[in-house]
């Protein structure tokens, strides 16, 4: 073969090889590259109402625990009676448990201890269940992004127990009835919310959020648009940031809202009736109580005791036994009442006992006793008397009702 022919053949072979390589790369890029495989959603049906065996809730929890992906559990039986503790929900990809449309009940009276459902995996949701007769907690939540909705928890020691390491818990449109405590937070909850729930006749409290030390570095628990009826206390909050807004409280047995420590804002709530007090701030610091309406309470609307820097602003009280009380406050951090209106208290409008609050632009109208009653506090053991020296600025205080004689110190401040 002539040299020129050999060169032509070599060039031709090179071009063919280059074309093959280029075509292979194009094919690999467009056809052979592996695509990510989406995790398959697993659906498990509970068809057996027994405590254990095929088709039971227990078996369903074991199945979803071993699933490498999100899972749904559909409870297709009307009632489950537990005899022994269930395994925890530990699926790390999310589990959804849903009762049947006509309702599904988990009866826990056969358990001796422990929670009914231990929620340890993130992104767990429960909807449409009734859990009753629990010796401990109905639900123990110790993870993030738990959601409970359209469910009922009754006759349990604690309805929902939310552990300190939990976060972004959402409880909405549920009923908590006749428990010792409806919902209990061990800490701030890191973006948690309790909304549009109903709390009825819970012995100690509808909602309890208390810790020993202040927790002021996290966002507050949002507690709004709930209804609390005839609970021991509606809400007890201590050293846990809470934002309590637009709730209804009816006929609490002890107090509607009890605040201890720091971190609470109570705004725009309606409190109606009850044999005791509406809002109690006891040993509280830096609390704001604003824009609430209180009516028909037998005792004080708001009691501020042993507290500092508490602000009562633009609250409206009518037809209560008493309006406000300031008792033994911190002189270095005086509490303040500003722009409040108290109408027709059955006794005194504002009591100041061993305290020196700032009272500015308040109105006490048509009191049946004193609009403002100020007295020093004498300890029962004969200790040093604590004087009361409130600062008064531009208040409107009606005179006492006929037959009530004000002391000279108070009468000079009445119109």
C-alpha positions as CSV (number, residue, x, y, z in Angstrom):
1,X,0.0,0.0,0.0
2,X,1.3,3.4,-0.9
3,X,2.2,5.8,1.9
4,X,-0.5,8.2,1.0
5,X,-3.1,5.4,1.1
6,X,-1.9,4.3,4.5
7,X,-2.2,7.8,5.9
8,X,-5.7,8.2,4.5
9,X,-6.7,4.8,6.1
10,X,-5.2,5.9,9.5
11,X,-7.0,9.2,9.4
12,X,-10.3,7.4,8.6
13,X,-9.9,5.0,11.5
14,X,-9.1,7.8,13.9
15,X,-12.2,9.7,12.8
16,X,-14.4,6.6,13.2
17,X,-12.9,6.0,16.7
18,X,-13.5,9.6,17.7
19,X,-17.1,9.4,16.6
20,X,-17.6,6.2,18.6
21,X,-16.2,7.7,21.7
22,X,-18.2,10.9,21.3
23,X,-21.4,8.8,20.7
24,X,-20.7,6.7,23.8
25,X,-20.2,9.8,25.9
26,X,-23.5,11.3,24.6
27,X,-25.3,8.0,25.3
28,X,-24.0,7.8,28.8
29,X,-24.9,11.4,29.5
30,X,-28.5,11.1,28.2
31,X,-29.5,7.5,28.7
32,X,-27.4,5.5,31.1
33,X,-27.0,7.9,34.0
34,X,-28.8,6.3,37.0
35,X,-31.7,8.3,38.4
36,X,-32.4,8.6,42.2
37,X,-35.1,6.2,43.4
38,X,-37.8,7.8,45.5
39,X,-38.5,6.1,48.8
40,X,-41.7,4.0,48.6
41,X,-44.6,5.0,50.8
42,X,-45.7,2.0,52.9
43,X,-49.3,1.6,54.0
44,X,-50.2,-0.7,56.8
45,X,-53.8,-1.5,57.8
46,X,-54.8,-2.4,61.3
47,X,-57.6,-4.9,61.0
48,X,-57.2,-6.8,64.3
49,X,-58.5,-5.2,67.5
50,X,-56.5,-7.5,69.7
51,X,-53.4,-6.6,71.8
52,X,-51.0,-8.7,69.7
53,X,-50.9,-10.8,66.5
54,X,-51.3,-10.3,62.8
55,X,-53.1,-7.2,61.8
56,X,-52.8,-5.5,65.2
57,X,-51.5,-2.0,66.0
58,X,-48.5,-3.6,67.6
59,X,-47.5,-5.5,64.4
60,X,-48.1,-2.3,62.4
61,X,-45.6,-0.4,64.6
62,X,-43.0,-3.1,64.2
63,X,-43.5,-3.0,60.4
64,X,-43.1,0.8,60.0
65,X,-40.1,0.8,62.4
66,X,-38.2,-1.4,59.9
67,X,-39.3,0.5,56.8
68,X,-36.7,2.5,54.9
69,X,-39.1,5.3,54.0
70,X,-42.2,7.1,55.1
71,X,-45.2,5.0,56.3
72,X,-48.9,5.3,56.9
73,X,-50.9,3.3,59.5
74,X,-54.7,3.1,58.8
75,X,-56.6,1.9,61.8
76,X,-59.6,0.1,60.4
77,X,-61.2,-1.1,63.6
78,X,-63.4,0.9,66.0
79,X,-61.7,0.0,69.2
80,X,-58.4,-1.4,70.5
81,X,-57.9,-2.6,74.1
82,X,-54.3,-2.7,75.1
83,X,-52.9,-5.1,77.6
84,X,-49.2,-4.5,77.3
85,X,-46.9,-1.6,76.2
86,X,-46.6,-0.8,72.5
87,X,-43.2,-0.4,70.8
88,X,-42.0,3.2,70.1
89,X,-42.5,5.0,66.8
90,X,-38.9,5.2,65.6
91,X,-39.2,5.4,61.9
92,X,-36.9,8.3,60.8
93,X,-38.7,9.1,57.6
94,X,-42.1,10.0,59.0
95,X,-45.2,8.1,60.1
96,X,-48.8,9.0,59.8
97,X,-51.4,7.3,62.0
98,X,-55.1,7.8,61.1
99,X,-58.3,6.5,62.6
100,X,-61.3,5.5,60.6
101,X,-63.8,8.1,59.6
102,X,-66.3,7.0,62.2
103,X,-63.7,7.1,65.0
104,X,-61.1,4.7,66.4
105,X,-60.6,4.3,70.2
106,X,-57.5,3.1,72.0
107,X,-58.5,1.9,75.5
108,X,-55.4,1.9,77.7
109,X,-57.0,0.8,81.0
110,X,-55.2,-2.5,80.8
111,X,-51.7,-0.9,80.9
112,X,-50.0,-0.6,84.3
113,X,-47.5,2.2,83.3
114,X,-45.8,4.0,80.5
115,X,-47.2,6.0,77.6
116,X,-49.7,4.6,75.1
117,X,-47.7,5.9,72.2
118,X,-44.0,6.8,72.5
119,X,-43.2,9.1,69.6
120,X,-39.5,9.0,69.1
121,X,-39.2,9.5,65.3
122,X,-39.5,12.9,63.6
123,X,-42.3,13.9,61.3
124,X,-44.9,11.8,63.0
125,X,-48.6,12.8,62.8
126,X,-51.7,11.3,64.4
127,X,-55.2,12.2,63.3
128,X,-58.7,11.0,64.3
129,X,-57.9,8.9,67.3
130,X,-59.5,8.7,70.8
131,X,-57.1,7.6,73.6
132,X,-58.6,7.0,77.0
133,X,-57.9,5.6,80.5
134,X,-54.1,6.0,80.4
135,X,-52.2,5.3,83.7
136,X,-49.5,7.7,82.5
137,X,-49.3,9.8,79.3
138,X,-51.4,9.1,76.3
139,X,-48.6,10.4,74.1
140,X,-45.0,11.0,74.9
141,X,-43.3,13.2,72.4
142,X,-39.5,13.2,72.3
143,X,-38.7,14.3,68.8
144,X,-39.3,17.1,66.3
145,X,-42.2,18.0,64.0
146,X,-45.0,16.1,65.7
147,X,-48.5,16.9,64.8
148,X,-51.7,15.8,66.6
149,X,-55.1,16.8,65.1
150,X,-58.8,16.0,65.3
151,X,-58.2,13.6,68.2
152,X,-59.6,13.2,71.8
153,X,-57.6,12.3,74.9
154,X,-59.6,11.6,78.0
155,X,-59.3,10.2,81.5
156,X,-55.5,10.0,81.4
157,X,-52.8,11.2,83.8
158,X,-51.3,13.4,81.1
159,X,-52.8,13.8,77.6
160,X,-49.6,14.9,75.7
161,X,-46.2,14.9,77.4
162,X,-43.7,17.0,75.4
163,X,-40.1,16.3,76.5
164,X,-37.4,18.9,76.7
165,X,-35.6,17.8,73.6
166,X,-38.7,18.1,71.4
167,X,-39.5,20.9,68.9
168,X,-42.0,22.2,66.4
169,X,-44.9,20.4,68.0
170,X,-48.3,21.3,66.7
171,X,-51.5,20.4,68.5
172,X,-54.6,21.6,66.8
173,X,-58.4,20.8,66.8
174,X,-58.2,18.3,69.6
175,X,-60.2,17.6,72.8
176,X,-58.6,17.1,76.2
177,X,-61.2,16.0,78.7
178,X,-61.0,14.9,82.4
179,X,-57.3,14.3,82.4
180,X,-55.1,15.3,85.3
181,X,-53.2,17.5,82.9
182,X,-54.2,18.0,79.3
183,X,-50.9,19.0,77.7
184,X,-47.5,19.3,79.5
185,X,-44.4,21.0,78.1
186,X,-41.1,20.4,79.9
187,X,-39.5,23.3,78.0
188,X,-40.2,26.0,75.4
189,X,-40.8,23.6,72.6
190,X,-38.6,25.3,69.9
191,X,-41.4,26.8,67.8
192,X,-44.4,24.7,69.1
193,X,-48.0,25.8,68.9
194,X,-51.3,24.8,70.6
195,X,-54.2,26.1,68.6
196,X,-58.0,25.6,68.3
197,X,-58.2,22.9,70.9
198,X,-60.8,22.3,73.7
199,X,-59.8,21.6,77.3
200,X,-62.6,20.5,79.6
201,X,-62.5,19.5,83.3
202,X,-58.8,18.7,83.5
203,X,-58.1,18.3,87.2
204,X,-54.8,20.2,87.7
205,X,-54.5,22.2,84.5
206,X,-55.5,22.2,80.8
207,X,-52.0,23.2,79.8
208,X,-48.9,23.1,82.0
209,X,-45.5,24.6,80.9
210,X,-43.2,24.8,83.9
211,X,-39.4,24.5,84.4
212,X,-37.2,25.3,87.4
213,X,-34.9,27.8,85.6
214,X,-35.8,30.5,83.1
215,X,-35.7,29.6,79.5
216,X,-35.7,32.9,77.7
217,X,-33.4,32.2,74.7
218,X,-36.0,30.4,72.6
219,X,-39.2,31.5,70.8
220,X,-42.3,31.1,72.9
221,X,-44.9,28.4,72.7
222,X,-47.9,29.9,70.8
223,X,-51.1,29.1,72.7
224,X,-54.0,30.7,70.8
225,X,-57.7,30.3,69.9
226,X,-58.3,27.5,72.4
227,X,-61.2,27.0,74.8
228,X,-60.7,26.1,78.5
229,X,-63.8,25.1,80.4
230,X,-63.9,24.2,84.1
231,X,-60.3,23.1,84.4
232,X,-58.5,23.3,87.8
233,X,-56.3,25.9,86.1
234,X,-56.6,26.8,82.5
235,X,-52.9,27.4,81.9
236,X,-50.0,27.2,84.3
237,X,-46.7,28.7,82.9
238,X,-43.5,29.1,84.8
239,X,-40.1,30.1,83.3
240,X,-41.1,28.9,79.9
241,X,-41.7,31.5,77.2
242,X,-45.4,31.5,76.2
243,X,-47.6,33.7,74.1
244,X,-51.2,33.3,75.3
245,X,-53.5,35.0,72.9
246,X,-57.2,34.9,71.9
247,X,-58.3,32.0,74.2
248,X,-61.6,31.6,76.0
249,X,-61.5,30.6,79.7
250,X,-64.8,29.6,81.5
251,X,-65.3,28.8,85.1
252,X,-61.8,27.7,86.2
253,X,-61.7,26.2,89.7
254,X,-58.4,27.7,90.9
255,X,-57.3,30.3,88.3
256,X,-57.6,30.7,84.6
257,X,-54.0,31.7,84.0
258,X,-51.2,31.2,86.6
259,X,-47.8,32.8,85.8
260,X,-44.6,32.1,87.6
261,X,-41.1,33.4,86.7
262,X,-40.4,35.1,83.4
263,X,-41.3,34.8,79.8
264,X,-45.1,35.2,79.5
265,X,-47.3,37.5,77.3
266,X,-51.0,37.2,78.0
267,X,-52.9,39.2,75.3
268,X,-56.5,39.5,74.0
269,X,-58.0,36.6,76.0
270,X,-61.6,36.4,77.3
271,X,-62.1,35.1,80.9
272,X,-65.6,34.5,82.1
273,X,-66.8,33.3,85.5
274,X,-65.3,31.2,88.1
275,X,-65.1,31.0,91.9
276,X,-61.5,32.2,92.1
277,X,-59.1,34.6,90.3
278,X,-58.7,35.2,86.6
279,X,-54.9,35.9,86.1
280,X,-52.4,35.3,88.8
281,X,-48.8,36.6,88.4
282,X,-46.9,35.1,91.4
283,X,-43.1,35.6,91.7
284,X,-43.3,36.8,88.1
285,X,-40.8,39.1,86.3
286,X,-41.2,41.0,83.1
287,X,-44.7,39.7,82.3
288,X,-47.1,41.6,80.0
289,X,-50.8,41.2,80.6
290,X,-52.6,43.3,77.8
291,X,-55.9,43.7,76.2
292,X,-57.8,41.0,78.0
293,X,-61.5,41.0,79.0
294,X,-62.5,39.6,82.3
295,X,-66.1,39.3,83.6
296,X,-68.1,37.6,86.3
297,X,-65.2,36.4,88.5
298,X,-65.9,35.9,92.2
299,X,-62.5,37.1,93.3
300,X,-59.8,39.3,91.7
301,X,-59.5,39.7,88.0
302,X,-55.8,40.1,88.2
303,X,-53.5,39.4,91.2
304,X,-49.9,40.5,91.1
305,X,-48.0,39.1,94.1
306,X,-44.3,39.1,95.0
307,X,-43.5,40.1,91.4
308,X,-41.5,42.8,89.6
309,X,-41.9,44.7,86.3
310,X,-45.3,43.2,85.5
311,X,-47.3,45.4,83.1
312,X,-51.1,45.5,83.1
313,X,-52.2,47.4,80.0
314,X,-55.6,48.1,78.4
315,X,-57.4,45.3,80.2
316,X,-61.2,45.5,80.7
317,X,-62.9,44.1,83.8
318,X,-66.6,44.2,84.7
319,X,-68.8,42.6,87.2
320,X,-66.0,40.9,89.1
321,X,-65.6,40.6,92.9
322,X,-62.4,42.8,92.8
323,X,-60.4,44.3,90.0
324,X,-56.6,44.3,90.5
325,X,-54.4,43.5,93.5
326,X,-50.7,44.4,94.0
327,X,-49.2,42.6,96.9
328,X,-45.6,42.7,98.3
329,X,-44.0,43.7,95.0
330,X,-40.3,44.4,94.4
331,X,-39.6,48.1,95.0
332,X,-36.6,48.1,92.7
333,X,-38.8,46.8,89.8
334,X,-42.2,48.4,90.3
335,X,-45.1,46.9,88.4
336,X,-47.4,49.1,86.3
337,X,-51.1,49.3,85.5
338,X,-51.9,51.7,82.6
339,X,-55.0,52.4,80.6
340,X,-57.1,49.7,82.3
341,X,-60.9,50.0,82.8
342,X,-62.7,48.4,85.8
343,X,-66.5,48.7,85.9
344,X,-68.7,47.9,88.8
345,X,-66.5,45.7,91.0
346,X,-68.5,44.1,93.8
347,X,-65.9,45.3,96.3
348,X,-62.7,47.2,95.6
349,X,-61.4,48.2,92.3
350,X,-57.7,48.2,93.0
351,X,-56.1,46.9,96.2
352,X,-52.5,47.8,97.0
353,X,-51.0,45.9,100.0
354,X,-47.3,46.3,100.9
355,X,-46.5,47.4,97.3
356,X,-45.8,50.5,95.4
357,X,-47.0,50.1,91.8
358,X,-47.3,52.8,89.1
359,X,-51.0,53.5,88.4
360,X,-51.5,55.6,85.3
361,X,-54.6,56.5,83.4
362,X,-56.8,53.8,84.8
363,X,-60.5,54.0,85.4
364,X,-62.5,52.4,88.2
365,X,-66.2,53.2,87.6
366,X,-69.1,52.6,90.0
367,X,-67.2,50.5,92.6
368,X,-69.4,49.0,95.3
369,X,-66.6,49.6,97.9
370,X,-63.3,51.5,97.3
371,X,-62.0,52.4,93.9
372,X,-58.5,52.3,95.3
373,X,-57.7,50.8,98.7
374,X,-54.1,51.2,99.9
375,X,-52.7,49.7,103.1
376,X,-49.4,48.7,104.5
377,X,-48.5,45.1,105.2
378,X,-47.8,44.0,108.7
379,X,-46.2,40.5,108.9
380,X,-48.1,38.3,111.3
381,X,-45.0,37.5,113.4
382,X,-44.4,41.2,114.2
383,X,-41.7,41.9,111.6
384,X,-41.0,45.2,109.9
385,X,-44.0,46.8,108.3
386,X,-44.0,47.0,104.5
387,X,-45.3,50.4,103.4
388,X,-47.5,51.0,100.3
389,X,-46.6,54.0,98.2
390,X,-48.3,53.7,94.8
391,X,-47.5,56.4,92.2
392,X,-50.7,57.9,90.8
393,X,-51.0,59.7,87.5
394,X,-54.2,60.9,85.8
395,X,-56.5,58.1,87.0
396,X,-60.3,58.3,87.2
397,X,-61.5,56.8,90.4
398,X,-65.2,57.0,91.2
399,X,-66.2,57.5,94.8
400,X,-67.3,54.5,96.9
401,X,-70.9,53.4,96.8
402,X,-73.2,55.0,99.4
403,X,-72.5,53.8,102.9
404,X,-68.8,53.1,102.3
405,X,-66.5,55.5,104.0
406,X,-63.0,55.9,102.5
407,X,-59.9,56.5,104.7
408,X,-58.4,60.0,104.4
409,X,-55.3,58.7,102.6
410,X,-57.4,57.1,99.9
411,X,-60.2,59.7,99.7
412,X,-57.8,62.4,98.6
413,X,-57.2,60.4,95.4
414,X,-60.8,59.9,94.5
415,X,-62.9,62.2,92.4
